[in-house]
Amino acid sequence: MYKNLILVHPSFEGTWPFVANHLAKLWNAKLLRLEPNETKSIEQLLEQPENVEALISLMAPVTEQSLEPFSSLKEAVIYTDPYGQQAAQNCLDFLAARNVRVYKHDSEGYWGQSVAEFALALTLSALRQIPQAYRSMMTSLKPWDYEPEDGVGQPEKRGVQFCDTTQFTSGTLGGKRVRIVGAGNIGSRFASFAHFLGADVATWDPYAPEASFHRSGSRRVRYLEQLLDDAEIFVPMLPLTETTRGLVTREHIQCLPEGCLVVLVTRALITDFTALRERVLKDEVSLAADVFDVEPLPLDDPLIGRHNVLHTPHMAGRTKEANYRFAETLLDFFQN
C-alpha cells in the first residue's frame, strides 16, 4: 500500500527527464508513468486511490472528476506545464474545499548552479580562445607556430606559447574587472566564482539584499551606469520579464570599452541585442553567449564562426544536477 503518488506524463519528461526517478528515489512513493496517448483517467489507472495522502502530478491530466476518489488526499503539487503552471482554478477550488494543501513550486532556482558554472566555463574559454584554437588545429598546424614575425621577438607581440588575443579582454580571470547585472541565484554564484579566482567584481541589483553582495565577494554599485566605463568583462544575468526586457540599453552597450568581453547565459533580450550585435560585428567587443535574439541561431548568421564570438546552443541550465535540484526543492514542501 502506498500513501505517496507521483504521476508523470512524457511531455514533462521531454523537458525534465531525470526529475520523476529522483523523486521516487528520495520519497517513499509509487511512480506511475502515463503513456503518451493514454485514454484512461488517472483514477482508472490506480488501485485504491482513496489511500493516497500526497500527490505530485507532473503534467498528468488532472480534473475534478479524477480527483474525486482521492478522499484521503492532504497535500499536492499539480503541474500543467514543465515550468510550474498550476491546475485550472476549478481543480484548485475543489482541493481547497477538501482542505488539501496545494503547493506551488518556484519556477526558478534549481538550475542556478548549472548556469553559473556554465557562465564561468564560457568566460574562461573566451579569455583563452580555447574553442577557436581547438577548431583551427583540426585543419592546420599553424596554431602550433608561436614564433614572432621574422623570428625576432617584439614587445607585446606573439611569442612562445602566447596565444591570447590582445584585441579583446584575454588571459586570466584573476585581476580582471568583472561587472555583473543581477545578484540573484545565478549572478551571485557567478560573482563568487570570479571573486574566488581573483577578479575585481562589482554588481548592480537594486532589489537584492546586502547579503547577496557580501557573500559573493562583490562590491555593490547603486547605478547600472557605474558598471560600464571600466568593464573588462560585462555579464548581464537577469531573467527575462517585462521589467528586465531591454534593461541594458543601446546607450549602455555603447558605453562599454573597446575590447570588453560580454557574457550572456540567461536571456539575450535583457540587452539591446541589436546594439550588441553591431559592436561585435565591428570588432569593438567580444561575445561569449549561450542565448541569442533568435534561436536557433541561423547557420548563415554573421555571428557564427567569428574570431570574437564563442557560441553555444542554449544549453547552460539542463544538467542532471538541475533535474535533481528540481525534485529536491519540490519535496521540501511536503510534510510526510
C-alpha positions in Angstrom: 0.0 0.0 0.0 1.3 3.5 -0.8 0.4 6.9 0.5 2.5 9.0 -1.8 1.9 9.1 -5.5 3.9 10.5 -8.4 2.1 10.8 -11.8 4.3 11.8 -14.7 3.4 12.4 -18.4 6.1 12.0 -21.2 5.5 15.7 -22.1 7.0 16.7 -18.7 10.0 14.3 -19.1 10.7 15.9 -22.5 11.9 18.9 -20.5 12.9 17.3 -17.2 13.9 13.7 -17.9 15.5 12.9 -14.5 13.1 14.5 -12.1 10.5 11.7 -11.6 13.0 9.0 -11.0 14.9 11.1 -8.5 11.6 12.0 -6.7 10.8 8.3 -6.5 14.3 7.5 -5.1 14.0 10.2 -2.4 10.4 9.7 -1.5 8.6 6.6 -0.4 6.1 6.9 -3.3 4.6 4.9 -6.1 5.7 6.2 -9.5 3.2 5.9 -12.4 4.2 6.9 -15.9 1.4 7.6 -18.3 1.5 6.6 -21.9 1.7 9.4 -24.5 -1.8 8.8 -25.7 -3.3 7.5 -22.5 -7.1 7.5 -22.7 -7.9 6.3 -19.2 -8.3 8.9 -16.4 -5.9 8.7 -13.5 -8.4 7.2 -11.1 -8.9 4.4 -13.6 -5.2 3.7 -13.7 -4.9 3.3 -9.9 -5.9 0.7 -7.4 -7.2 2.2 -4.2 -6.7 6.0 -4.9 -8.6 6.6 -1.6 -5.3 5.7 0.2 -3.2 8.4 -1.4 -2.4 11.2 1.0 0.2 13.1 -1.0 0.2 13.6 -4.8 2.7 15.0 -7.3 1.3 15.3 -10.7 3.8 16.2 -13.5 1.6 17.2 -16.4 -0.8 14.3 -15.9 -4.3 15.2 -17.0 -6.0 16.1 -13.7 -9.6 17.1 -13.4 -12.1 17.4 -10.6 -13.6 14.1 -11.6 -10.3 12.3 -11.5 -9.5 13.8 -8.1 -12.9 12.8 -6.6 -11.7 9.3 -5.5 -8.7 10.7 -3.6 -10.7 11.0 -0.4 -7.6 10.9 1.9 -5.6 13.5 0.0 -3.9 16.0 2.3 -1.2 17.7 0.1 -0.5 18.0 -3.6 1.5 19.7 -6.4 -0.1 19.7 -9.8 1.9 20.8 -12.8 0.2 21.5 -16.1 3.4 22.6 -17.9 7.2 22.0 -17.4 7.7 25.3 -15.6 5.2 25.1 -12.8 1.9 26.3 -14.2 -0.7 25.0 -11.8 -4.0 23.2 -12.5 -7.1 25.0 -13.6 -8.8 27.2 -10.9 -11.7 24.8 -10.6 -9.4 22.0 -9.6 -7.6 24.2 -7.1 -11.0 25.3 -5.7 -12.1 21.7 -5.4 -9.0 20.8 -3.5 -9.2 23.8 -1.3 -12.8 22.8 -0.4 -11.4 19.5 0.8 -8.7 21.3 2.9 -5.9 19.9 0.7 -2.7 21.9 0.8 -1.7 22.7 -2.7 2.0 23.8 -3.1 3.3 26.0 -5.9 6.8 25.1 -6.9 9.1 28.1 -7.6 9.8 28.5 -11.3 13.5 29.2 -10.8 16.5 28.4 -8.7 17.1 24.8 -9.4 19.3 25.5 -12.4 21.3 28.3 -10.8 24.5 26.3 -10.1 24.4 24.8 -13.6 24.0 28.1 -15.4 26.6 29.9 -13.2 29.2 27.2 -13.8 28.5 27.3 -17.5 29.0 31.0 -17.5 32.3 30.6 -15.8 33.3 28.0 -18.4 32.3 30.3 -21.2 34.2 33.2 -19.7 37.4 31.2 -19.2 37.1 29.7 -22.7 36.6 33.1 -24.3 39.5 34.6 -22.4 41.9 32.0 -23.7 40.1 31.4 -27.1 40.0 27.7 -26.4 37.3 26.8 -28.9 39.0 28.8 -31.7 42.2 27.0 -31.0 40.5 23.6 -31.0 38.7 24.3 -34.3 41.8 25.7 -36.1 44.1 22.8 -35.1 41.7 20.3 -36.8 42.8 21.6 -40.2 46.1 23.3 -39.8 49.4 23.1 -37.9 49.6 26.9 -37.8 48.2 27.1 -34.2 51.4 25.4 -33.1 53.6 28.2 -34.5 54.3 30.7 -31.8 57.3 32.2 -33.5 57.4 36.0 -33.7 57.2 37.6 -37.1 60.5 37.3 -38.9 61.8 35.3 -35.9 62.6 38.5 -34.0 60.9 38.9 -30.6 59.0 42.2 -30.2 57.3 43.8 -27.2 53.6 42.8 -26.7 53.5 40.7 -29.8 53.2 36.9 -30.3 55.8 34.9 -28.6 56.5 31.3 -27.4 53.2 29.8 -26.2 51.5 33.2 -26.1 48.2 32.6 -27.9 45.8 35.1 -26.4 44.4 38.0 -28.3 45.5 41.5 -27.5 42.5 43.0 -29.3 39.9 41.8 -26.7 40.0 41.0 -23.0 42.0 37.9 -22.6 44.3 35.9 -20.3 43.4 35.1 -16.7 40.1 35.9 -14.9 42.2 36.9 -11.9 42.8 40.6 -11.9 40.0 41.4 -14.4 37.3 43.9 -13.7 34.1 41.8 -13.9 30.9 43.8 -13.9 27.6 41.9 -13.3 23.9 43.0 -13.8 21.9 41.0 -11.3 22.7 39.5 -7.8 20.2 36.7 -7.8 20.6 33.0 -7.8 22.8 32.9 -10.9 24.5 36.3 -10.7 25.6 35.9 -7.1 27.0 32.5 -7.7 29.0 33.7 -10.8 30.2 36.6 -8.7 31.5 34.3 -6.0 33.4 32.2 -8.6 35.0 35.2 -10.2 35.9 36.7 -6.8 37.5 33.4 -5.7 39.7 33.4 -8.8 40.9 36.9 -8.0 38.7 39.2 -10.1 37.6 42.6 -9.1 33.8 42.1 -9.0 31.1 44.8 -8.9 27.4 44.2 -9.3 24.2 46.2 -9.8 20.9 44.9 -8.5 18.6 47.4 -6.7 16.4 44.6 -5.3 18.9 42.2 -3.9 19.6 42.1 -0.2 23.0 43.3 1.1 23.9 39.7 2.0 23.9 38.7 -1.7 26.8 41.0 -2.3 28.7 40.3 0.9 28.6 36.5 0.5 29.7 36.6 -3.2 32.6 39.0 -2.6 31.1 41.6 -4.9 31.1 45.3 -4.5 27.6 46.8 -4.7 27.0 49.7 -7.1 23.9 51.8 -6.9 23.5 52.7 -10.6 23.9 50.4 -13.6 25.9 53.1 -15.4 28.6 52.7 -12.8 29.4 49.2 -14.2 30.2 50.3 -17.8 33.2 52.6 -18.2 35.8 50.2 -16.8 34.3 46.8 -17.6 36.7 44.3 -18.9 34.1 41.5 -18.6 30.4 42.6 -18.7 27.8 39.9 -17.6 24.1 40.7 -17.6 22.5 37.9 -15.5 18.8 38.5 -15.1 15.7 36.5 -16.0 13.6 37.9 -18.9 10.5 39.7 -17.6 8.5 42.7 -18.7 10.6 44.9 -16.4 14.0 43.4 -17.5 13.4 43.3 -21.2 15.9 45.7 -22.9 17.1 46.8 -19.4 20.6 47.0 -20.8 20.0 49.6 -23.5 21.8 50.7 -26.6 23.3 53.5 -24.7 24.7 51.1 -22.1 26.1 48.9 -24.8 27.8 51.9 -26.5 29.5 52.8 -23.2 31.3 49.5 -22.9 35.1 50.0 -23.5 36.5 48.6 -26.7 37.8 45.1 -26.2 35.3 44.3 -23.5 34.1 40.7 -23.3 30.3 40.3 -22.9 29.0 37.1 -21.4 25.3 36.1 -21.9 23.8 33.0 -20.3 20.3 33.9 -19.0 18.3 35.7 -21.7 19.6 37.7 -24.7 16.8 40.2 -24.7 17.6 41.7 -21.4 20.0 43.6 -23.6 19.5 45.6 -26.7 20.9 42.7 -28.7 20.9 44.6 -32.0 23.3 47.1 -30.5 25.4 44.4 -29.0 25.5 42.6 -32.4 26.6 45.8 -34.1 29.6 46.3 -31.8 30.6 42.6 -32.1 30.5 42.7 -35.9 32.6 45.9 -35.8 35.2 44.0 -33.7 34.7 46.5 -30.9 33.7 43.9 -28.2 33.8 40.1 -28.0 30.9 37.9 -27.1 30.5 34.6 -25.2 26.9 33.6 -25.5 24.6 30.7 -24.8 21.5 32.7 -25.7 20.6 34.9 -28.7 17.9 37.1 -30.0 16.9 34.4 -32.5 17.1 30.7 -31.6 18.2 28.5 -33.2 20.8 30.9 -34.5 20.7 30.6 -38.3 23.6 28.9 -39.9 24.3 31.9 -42.0 24.2 34.3 -39.1 27.3 36.5 -39.2 27.9 35.8 -35.5 28.6 32.2 -36.4 32.3 31.3 -36.6 33.7 34.8 -35.8 37.0 35.1 -34.2 35.5 37.2 -31.4 32.4 35.1 -30.7 32.0 31.9 -28.6 28.6 30.4 -29.1 26.7 27.5 -27.6 23.1 26.3 -28.3 21.2 27.4 -25.1 22.4 24.5 -23.0 23.6 26.1 -19.7 20.8 25.0 -17.4 19.9 21.5 -18.3 22.1 19.2 -16.3 21.2 16.1 -14.3 22.0 18.1 -11.2 19.5 20.7 -12.1 16.9 18.0 -12.5 17.8 16.6 -9.1 17.6 20.0 -7.5 14.1 20.5 -9.1 13.0 17.3 -7.3 14.6 18.1 -4.0 13.2 21.5 -3.7 9.8 20.1 -4.6 9.9 17.6 -1.8 10.8 20.3 0.7 7.1 21.3 0.6 5.8 18.0 1.8 5.3 17.2 5.4 5.3 13.4 5.2 
